[in-house]
């Protein structure tokens, strides 16, 4: 009997699975990918292309050759609803798709209606970072304008609230999102050397919650590269300017919206057990705690990490082979050494931090690629 594995979305875990299928492909499993993406564009791919280290036409991984070689069918649709108990997906064209196993790795969405309500003018005047492919299609136009004349560009980080909170009520920016926004500012600086580049932090100091040495080193690196840092949050975007929560206004030709992304809207009504962040609650083998035939990364920031992606791919391979999925590594003990922190400055160097120390260092290309994949 042919069993059916459905991959919903193309993320790093599913990309690793496709590469594993090139070496070993179960003959009794049909595999379908539901995604409108033509390329997989990860954070590292996007940053390298913005910084002009990789041509935007070559940004990411082209999916069609990989899918064809792995014998995976791609359905260019969106999902409207998931019924994990009946093992059925409802597609946007009204069709139902049945599955034996479902793996969830959809690209996080920047909900434009919600962002417009929280940040008036965002839809008309902002450049959204997601979906990645759409951003990659638009960014070359910005680079061409910046080459013709100096521009004012702003990378806007954070999670704009529906109403302005007091500083004590401000939602802290997750480190993975803040790290990406900082690296995006470095990449924009490299691509648009004659333009003004500003990082709007969302109201928190740079690297808030990281150790002081890393904060200081990052502030120095940003200043050296002429990136202005505003410890403030955007409250509105108008043509040619960003309105800040403090009441100040920043002249801005291109606001880049590196704002919080959200889980897909259908997830809340799916019947899957969810955690406090609204993501699928999973066990140590990345299986849904309520529906074990559904696999997912679980809560951000786990979904951002390559170890979690490798675990998801390994689990899916084991399930298709009718083997128990390997258990993930045990959680890090509180007293264990904290991992090193690093941020790519887009000019061949990186800011490195570890155990209360931080410094800038030249980084070879191979080492930088390894850091991106760790």
C-alpha positions in Angstrom: 0.0 0.0 0.0 1.3 3.4 -1.0 1.5 5.8 2.0 1.4 9.6 1.6 3.7 12.2 3.2 2.7 15.8 2.8 5.3 18.5 3.3 3.5 21.8 4.0 5.9 24.7 3.3 9.6 24.7 2.2 11.9 25.4 5.1 15.4 24.2 6.0 14.1 20.9 7.4 12.2 20.0 4.3 15.2 21.1 2.1 17.4 18.7 4.1 14.8 15.9 3.6 14.8 16.4 -0.2 18.6 16.1 -0.2 18.4 12.9 1.9 15.8 11.5 -0.6 18.4 11.8 -3.4 20.4 9.1 -1.6 17.5 6.9 -0.4 14.0 7.2 -1.6 11.3 4.8 -0.2 9.4 3.2 -3.1 6.2 2.8 -1.1 5.8 6.5 -0.1 4.3 9.2 -2.3 5.5 12.7 -1.3 3.8 16.0 -2.0 5.1 19.5 -1.3 2.5 22.2 -0.8 4.2 25.5 -1.5 4.1 28.3 -4.0 7.8 28.9 -3.7 10.1 28.4 -6.7 13.2 28.8 -4.5 14.1 28.2 -0.9 15.5 31.5 0.4 17.0 31.2 3.9 18.2 34.2 6.0 21.8 33.6 5.0 20.8 33.4 1.3 18.9 36.7 1.5 21.6 38.6 3.5 24.3 37.5 1.1 22.3 38.6 -1.9 21.3 42.0 -0.4 25.0 42.6 0.4 25.8 41.8 -3.3 28.0 38.9 -2.5 25.7 36.6 -4.4 23.6 37.7 -7.5 20.0 38.0 -6.6 19.1 35.8 -9.6 21.0 33.0 -7.8 19.6 33.7 -4.4 18.6 30.5 -2.6 18.0 27.0 -3.9 16.0 26.4 -7.0 13.4 23.8 -6.1 12.2 22.3 -9.3 15.4 20.3 -10.2 15.6 19.0 -6.6 12.0 18.0 -6.5 12.2 16.2 -9.8 15.3 14.3 -8.8 13.7 13.3 -5.4 10.4 12.4 -7.1 8.4 14.8 -5.1 5.2 16.4 -6.5 4.8 20.1 -5.9 1.3 21.6 -5.5 1.3 25.4 -6.0 -1.5 26.1 -3.5 -2.2 27.6 -0.2 -3.8 25.6 2.6 -7.2 26.9 4.0 -7.7 24.3 6.8 -6.1 21.2 8.3 -8.1 18.4 9.9 -5.4 16.3 11.6 -7.8 13.8 13.1 -9.3 12.9 9.6 -5.8 13.3 8.0 -7.2 15.8 5.4 -6.0 19.2 4.1 -8.3 21.7 2.4 -6.6 23.5 -0.4 -7.4 27.0 -1.7 -9.0 25.6 -4.8 -11.5 23.6 -2.8 -9.8 20.2 -3.2 -9.1 17.9 -0.2 -5.8 16.2 0.1 -5.4 13.1 2.3 -2.2 12.1 4.0 -0.7 9.5 6.3 1.9 11.9 7.7 2.0 15.7 7.6 5.1 17.8 8.2 4.6 21.5 8.9 7.2 24.0 7.9 5.4 26.9 6.3 7.2 30.2 5.8 6.2 32.6 8.7 3.8 35.2 7.4 3.9 38.9 7.9 0.2 39.5 8.1 -0.2 42.7 6.2 -3.7 43.6 7.4 -2.7 43.3 11.0 0.6 45.2 10.5 -1.3 47.9 8.7 -3.6 48.3 11.7 -0.7 48.4 14.1 1.6 50.4 11.8 -0.5 52.7 9.5 1.0 53.2 6.1 3.0 49.9 6.2 1.2 48.3 3.2 1.5 51.3 0.9 5.0 52.5 1.9 6.9 49.6 3.5 9.1 46.9 1.9 8.1 43.6 3.5 10.9 41.1 4.1 8.4 38.2 3.7 7.7 36.4 1.5 11.3 36.1 0.7 10.9 35.6 -3.0 8.8 38.7 -3.4 11.4 40.7 -1.5 14.2 39.3 -3.7 12.3 40.5 -6.8 11.9 44.0 -5.4 15.3 44.6 -3.8 17.3 45.0 -7.1 15.1 48.1 -7.9 16.1 49.6 -4.6 19.8 48.9 -5.2 19.5 50.5 -8.7 18.0 53.7 -7.1 20.7 53.8 -4.5 23.4 53.5 -7.2 21.8 56.5 -9.0 21.4 58.7 -6.0 21.8 58.6 -2.2 18.8 57.2 -0.4 17.6 57.1 3.2 16.9 53.5 4.2 15.7 52.2 7.5 15.5 48.6 8.8 12.5 48.5 11.2 12.7 45.7 13.8 10.3 44.7 16.5 6.6 44.0 16.9 4.5 47.1 16.5 1.7 47.1 19.1 -1.9 48.0 18.4 -1.5 50.9 20.8 1.6 52.6 22.1 2.7 50.9 25.4 4.7 52.4 28.2 8.5 51.4 28.0 7.8 48.8 30.7 5.1 47.2 28.6 7.1 47.1 25.4 7.5 43.6 24.0 11.1 42.6 23.8 12.4 41.7 20.4 13.4 38.0 20.1 17.1 37.7 19.6 16.9 35.7 16.4 14.7 38.4 14.8 16.9 41.2 16.2 20.1 39.5 14.9 18.6 39.2 11.4 17.6 42.9 11.5 21.1 43.9 12.5 22.7 41.8 9.9 20.3 43.1 7.3 21.4 46.7 8.2 25.0 45.6 7.7 24.1 44.1 4.3 22.2 47.2 3.2 25.1 49.4 4.2 27.5 47.3 2.0 25.1 47.4 -1.0 24.2 51.1 -0.6 27.4 52.7 0.5 26.5 56.3 -0.3 23.1 56.1 1.3 22.0 56.8 4.9 21.1 53.6 6.8 19.2 53.5 10.1 18.3 50.7 12.4 15.1 51.2 14.4 15.3 48.7 17.2 11.7 48.4 18.3 12.3 50.3 21.5 15.0 48.1 23.1 18.8 48.8 23.2 20.8 46.9 20.7 21.4 43.3 21.8 19.3 43.9 24.9 19.7 40.9 27.3 23.1 39.9 25.7 26.2 40.4 27.7 27.6 44.0 27.9 30.8 43.2 25.9 28.7 42.0 22.9 26.4 45.1 23.2 29.4 47.4 23.2 31.1 45.6 20.3 27.9 45.7 18.2 27.4 49.4 18.9 31.0 50.0 17.8 30.6 47.9 14.6 27.4 49.8 13.7 29.0 53.2 14.3 32.1 52.3 12.3 29.8 51.4 9.3 27.8 54.6 9.6 24.6 52.9 10.6 22.5 55.1 12.8 20.7 53.3 15.7 17.4 54.7 17.0 16.3 53.1 20.2 12.7 53.7 19.4 9.8 52.0 17.6 7.9 52.9 14.4 4.3 53.9 14.9 3.4 54.9 11.3 4.9 55.1 7.8 4.2 57.9 5.4 5.5 58.7 2.0 9.1 59.8 2.6 9.2 59.4 6.4 8.8 57.0 9.4 6.8 58.3 12.4 8.4 57.1 15.7 6.6 56.3 18.9 8.5 59.1 20.6 6.9 61.6 18.2 10.0 62.1 16.1 10.0 61.7 12.4 12.7 60.0 10.3 13.2 60.9 6.7 13.1 57.6 4.9 12.8 56.6 1.2 12.8 52.9 1.8 11.5 51.4 5.1 12.5 47.7 5.3 10.0 45.9 7.5 12.0 43.2 9.4 9.0 42.8 11.8 7.7 39.8 13.7 6.2 37.1 11.6 3.3 35.0 12.7 2.1 31.4 12.4 -0.4 30.7 9.6 -3.9 31.7 10.4 -5.4 28.2 9.9 -3.2 26.8 12.7 -5.3 28.2 15.5 -8.4 26.3 14.2 -6.6 23.1 13.2 -7.3 21.2 16.4 -3.6 20.6 16.9 -2.2 21.2 20.4 -0.4 24.5 20.5 2.1 26.0 22.9 2.2 29.4 24.5 3.6 31.0 21.3 0.8 29.6 19.1 3.1 27.0 17.5 2.5 23.3 17.3 3.3 21.6 20.6 5.8 18.8 19.9 7.6 16.1 21.8 11.4 15.3 21.7 10.9 13.7 18.2 9.2 16.7 16.7 5.8 15.0 16.7 2.6 16.8 17.7 1.7 16.0 21.3 -2.0 15.6 20.2 -1.5 14.0 16.7 1.7 12.0 16.5 1.4 11.6 12.7 1.9 15.4 12.4 5.5 16.7 12.6 6.8 20.2 13.1 9.6 22.2 14.6 7.6 23.5 17.5 8.1 26.9 19.0 10.3 29.6 17.6 13.2 30.0 18.0 13.7 26.2 17.6 12.3 26.6 14.0 15.2 29.0 13.3 17.9 26.5 14.2 19.7 24.1 11.9 19.9 21.4 14.6 16.1 21.4 14.7 15.9 21.3 10.9 18.3 18.3 10.8 16.2 16.6 13.5 13.0 17.1 11.6 14.5 15.7 8.4 15.9 12.7 10.3 12.6 12.0 12.0 10.7 12.0 8.6 13.3 9.6 7.1 12.8 7.2 10.0 9.0 7.4 9.9 9.0 6.6 6.2 11.3 3.6 6.9 8.8 2.5 9.6 11.4 3.0 12.3 10.9 5.0 15.5 12.1 8.5 15.1 15.4 9.3 16.8 15.0 11.3 20.0 16.4 14.8 20.0 19.3 15.8 22.1 18.5 16.4 25.8 18.0 20.0 26.7 21.1 22.0 27.6 21.7 22.1 31.3 21.5 25.5 32.9 25.1 25.4 34.0 26.4 24.4 30.6 28.5 26.8 28.6 26.4 29.3 26.6 26.9 29.0 22.8 29.0 31.6 21.0 27.2 34.5 19.4 28.2 35.9 16.0 26.8 38.4 13.6 27.9 38.8 10.0 28.9 42.4 9.1 28.7 41.7 5.4 32.2 42.9 4.7 34.2 39.8 5.4 34.1 40.3 9.1 31.9 39.2 12.0 31.1 40.3 15.5 31.8 37.3 17.8 30.8 37.0 21.4 31.4 34.3 24.0 31.3 34.0 27.8 31.4 37.8 28.4 34.0 38.5 25.7 33.3 40.1 22.3 35.4 41.2 19.3 35.4 41.8 15.6 37.3 39.5 13.4 38.0 38.7 9.8 36.1 35.5 8.8 36.9 33.3 5.8 34.1 32.5 3.5 34.0 28.8 4.3 34.0 29.6 8.0 31.2 32.1 7.6 29.1 29.6 5.7 29.6 27.1 8.5 28.5 29.6 11.1 25.3 30.3 9.1 24.5 26.6 9.0 25.3 25.9 12.7 
